[in-house]
């Protein structure tokens, strides 16, 4: 029997894809399953016609109700593990092809997080049915199948209420960042997104700094309020005061450094100081209120980053403070979590940023109508830039 160690989400997805393509039938025995509304990349690789048996746990209401419904579409395919001694916690995917078998065994549940950004360790086993390891795995699955119960509508209705409540009560350990694991995770309703951003208020980072979304400086609201007021008073960048241009760069006394700071970008600061009209020639073309297409955004960002010394982080900071409803700032504080949204790929090039932008603009919360509630409307007007509050890992202390 051959064994392969799997240490990252992309390798895990590839191993699962190959197992699913190779197998004629598959058994799943997993603690938790999510489909991310059918859009999870792991779920898209699942050939439901090949799934012979699925035993799924429901502990802590972590399994998605829609995933259970999908698995239950075929008669006698799904068993739930509702009651067990201790927590039902196995993670086994077993594939068969004649007398040959393959299995993925390890820490990874069948969830979007496990296949995008979690730190997991799994093993791919490849051998034949009479191998002792495969006999043990099949025997284990037989026992769990026998102990499982069938899904019924009454139980599912009650479970769905519990699952929704569990999502609302997500626990954040003190000092830990909010885990945003994929773009699919971000495709939530406006009301949910509003709650996520609000929940960042007072979140303590590992350096002791606490995030402030609303209120006076230093806060995201004050940073964006001052920037918007400056652009509305004087839409021409070169005509802004030195203090206002410093604010747009995230430097000076008026800026908290939230949404990134150009303090390390000496060449960019030099351009703004000596030749603000060079930046203004591009930035002035970004409208304050009118719709902006991805094509327009690409052209403007291309023009700005073609200026020597203006890199992607600098350009996206400018765009985010001018149009916080549309643009996300790329900075050292948010870059690691932004990578998680892109399945581990860091956003370092303009095409990668445009892909991220397309994903954000395509979410339900971003496409939602402007709320009637005044407070929610302020959040909505800044909804893209405020994503930074949920992603930030470190913040430049205010000066």
N, C-alpha and C positions, 0 to 999 in steps of 0.2 A: 504494500500500500504506500502510495506517495503522499507526502504532506507539504503544504505550502503555507507559510506564515503571511497573514494579511495585516498590514499596520496602518493603512490610511483609507479614507472613504472612497477615493477613486478606484483603488485596487479592489476594494470590497464590491463596489458596483460592477466592475469588470468580471470578477469571479462569479457573482450572482447571474449576470447576463449570460456568461458562457455555460453555467450550470443549467440555466433555464432552457437555452437553445439545445443543449445536448440531451437533456432528459426527455423521456416519454411520459413520465408522471413524477409528481413532486409532493412531498409532505412538508408542511410547516408546523413547527412546534415552538411558539414564541410567546414571550411574556406580554409584549405590547406591539400593536400594529397601528400605523397611521398611513393615510394615502395622500394627505394634503389636498383634499378635494379632488383626488384622482390625478393630481399634477406632479406628485413627487417623482423624482427620476427613478427611484427604486420601484415604485408602483407601476410606472410605465413599462418596465421590463418584466413585470409579472404576467405570465400567460395563464389566466384563470382556467382555461380549458385543460391545462396540464395538472392543476392542483387537485390531488386526490383527497387529501385530508388536511385540514387546518385546525390546529388546537391553539387557541389564543387566550391569553390571560386578560383579566380586567382589573387587577389590583391598582388602587390609587386612581382609578378612572383615567388611565393613561391611553387606553386604546380608543381610537376614533370610531364613533358609531357608524359613519359612512363606510369605513373599511369593513366592518362586520356585515353590513348590508350587501356589499359587493361579494364578499366571500360566501354569503348565504344564498346567493342566487341559484346555485346548483344544490339539489337535494342531497342530504347526507354528506355534506362536505365540511361543515363547520361544527366544531364543538367549543364551548366556552368553559374556561376554568374559573369559576366564580368562588368556590370554596376549596381550599387546600390547606394542608398543614404547612404553616409558614407562608411565605410569598411565592407564588408560581413564577419562576424566573428563568426558564430555559430559553436558549436561542439556538435552534437547530433548523436547518433547511436541508432536506434529504432528497436527492434526485436519483432516479433509476433509469437504466437502459439495458434491458435484458438482464443478464447476470452481473452487470457492472453497476457500480454505485459511486456517487459523489455526494459530499456533504460539506456544508459550511457550519462550523461550530465555534462559538466564542462569546464575546460580550455584547455584540451588536443586536439590538432588537430590529424588527422590520419597520423602521420609522424613517421619516425624512431626515431627521437630525443625524441618525447613525450613518446614513449614506451620503451626507454632505459635509458635516463639520465636527461631529463628535470624535473624541479620542477613543478608539476601539482597538481591540486585538482579537483576531479570529484565525481559524485554521481551516484550510481547504483540504479535505481528505478525498483521495481518488483511489478506488480499488474495486474489489468484487464482493458479492453479497455474503460469501462465507468467511470474509475477514472478521475476526473477533470484534473489532471496533464497530463494524456495521451491524453485526448481530446485536450488540448492546444498544446501539442507537435505535434500531427497529423495535427491539423489545421495550425500550423506554417509551417510544411513541405509542406503541400498542396500549401500554398501561395508561398513559395520559388520555388517549382517545376514549378508553373505557370509562375513565373517571369524569370526562367532560359532559356538559349538558347542551341540549339544543337551544338555539335562539328562538325566543317568542316575542311577539309584538308588545305585550304588556311590559315585559322586563326591559326591552329596548327603549321604550318610552321613558321609563323611570331612570334607566342608565344615562340616557341622553341629557336629562336634567342634571344629573350628578356630574357628568362630563363637562357640561357648560359651566357649572359652578366651580369645578376644579380648575378650569382655565382662568376664571376670574380671580381665583385666590392663589395664583402662582407665587411661590415664595422666593424671594431674593435674599441670599445670605449676605449679611453685612460686609461691605467691602467688595462684593462681587458685582460684575457688570451684568446688564441684562443680556441674556442669550438670544440673539437674533440669528438664526442658523441658515436661513435661505430666503431667496426672494419669494418662494411659495409661502413661507411663514409670514411674510409681510403682506400678502394678499388677503387682508382682513377688511372688515367693514370700517366705515369712518368712526363709528362709536367706539369700536375696539381700539383703533389706532389712537384716538383721542385719549383714551384711558391709559394706553401704554406710555404716551409722551407725558401725560400728567404725572404718572407714577415715578418719573425720573426726578421729580422735585425732591431735593435733599439727599439723593443717592450719593453715598460716600464712596470715593475712589480709593485705591490702595495708597495714594499719597496723602490721604486725609482730606482732600478737597471735596466739597459737596456741590453737586450739580444744582444750579438754579435755573429753572425754566422761565418763571415769571418774576415779577417784582423789579426793583431798581437794580442798578449796576452792582456787582457783575451778574448779568443774567442774559439768556438768549433773547428774551423779549426786549430788554433795553438796548442790547447791541443792534438788533434788527430795527427797532423803532427809530433810533438815532440815524441809522443808515438810510432808511426810507425817507425820513424827514429831510435829510440833506439832499437826496436825489430829487425829491419833489420841489424843493426850494430852487435847486439849480441842477437841471438834468445834464449839463455839460461838465464832464469830469474835470477838465482843465480849469474850470471856473470855480470849483469847490475850494474852500479854504485849506490851508495845510493841515489843520487839525482834522478836518473832515476827510481828507485823503488818507491821513494816518488811520483814521477809524476804518475806512474801507479795507486797509491792509492788515487790520488787526494789531496795530501798534499804537503807542501813545496812551495818554491817560484816559481817553474816552473809551478805549477798547479793553474788554476783559480777556481777550485771547480765545474766547469761545469761537467755534467755527474755523479754528486755525489762525495762525499768526504768521506774518511775513517777516518777523524779526530775524530769522536765520537767512532769509532770501535777500542778501545785501545788494545783489545786482538789480533785482526787481525794484527794491526800495530806491536805488539810485536813479532808475529810469523815471519812476513816479516823481521823484524830487526835482530832477533836472528837466524832464520832458513829459509832463503829464498829458500833453496833447497826443503823444504817440499811443498811450493806452486809451485815451478818450476817443480816438478815431475809431476804435472797435467797440468799446464799452458803450458809447453813446448810441450805437445802433441797436442795442438790446432794449426793447420797449419796456416801459414801466408797467403797463397794464394789458397791452394787446396780446393775443395768443402767439405762442412761439412753437414752431414745428421742430421736429428732430433735425430736419435738414438745415433749418435756419440756425439752430443751436450748434450744429456741427461746423457750419461755415464760420460763425463768429468765434467759436472756441479755437478753430484752426488758425484763424487770423491772429488771435491774441497770443497763442502759444508759438506762433512763428516769429514773434518778436524776441530777439535774443535776450535771455535772462528771465523771461516769463514762462515758468513751467506750469504743469497741469494744476498743481495745488494752488498756485497763485491765481490762475485764471478762474478756477472753480470757486475760490473765496470771493472774488469780485462778483461773479455771477450770482452766487448764493445770497449775498447781502443786497444786491439790486433786485433780484427776483426770487425771494425765499419760497414762493409758491411752487417754483419749478425746479430749482437747482440744489444739488447736494454738494457740500464742501468736502474735498479730499484733503485730509490732513493727517499728521502722524498719530493723533489721538483716535481717529475713527478708522484709519486704514486697515488694522487687523480685522475688525468686525465687518467692514465693507468686503473684505476678501471672503469672509464666510458667506456673504450674500451671493457671491459669485463662485460658489463651490470650491473655495480655497484659492482662487486666482486673485492676486492682488490687482487693484485698479491703478495701473501706472502709465497707461497709454491712453490717448484720446479715444480710439475705438473701444477700449474696455470701458471707459467712462460713459460713452454714448450707449453702450449695451446696458450698463447699470441704469442710466437715465430712462431708457425705454422700458426696462422692467418696473421701475418705480412709477412712471407715468401710466403704466398699464394696470396698476393695482386698483382694487375697488375703492379704497380710501382716497386715493388721489383723484379718481374720476368722479367722486361723489359731488353732489350739489353743495353750495355754500350753506352752512347751517343758519337757521334763524336766530339761534341763541348768540348773544353778542360775544361772550367769552369764547365759545367754540369757533365763532367766525374769525376771531383773531388767530387762533391756532391754525385754522384752515388756510388763512391767507399766508401762513408761513410754514405750511405742512411739509414741504420737501426739505427745507433747511433744518427744521426741528428734528428730523431723523437723526441728526448728529447727536442730540441729547441722549438717545438710547444706545448709541454706539461708542461714545467717547470712553476711552480708557485712562487717559491722562490729560490734564489741563494745565496750561500755562497760568501760573498764579497771577492775579491782577496786580498791577503796580500803581 
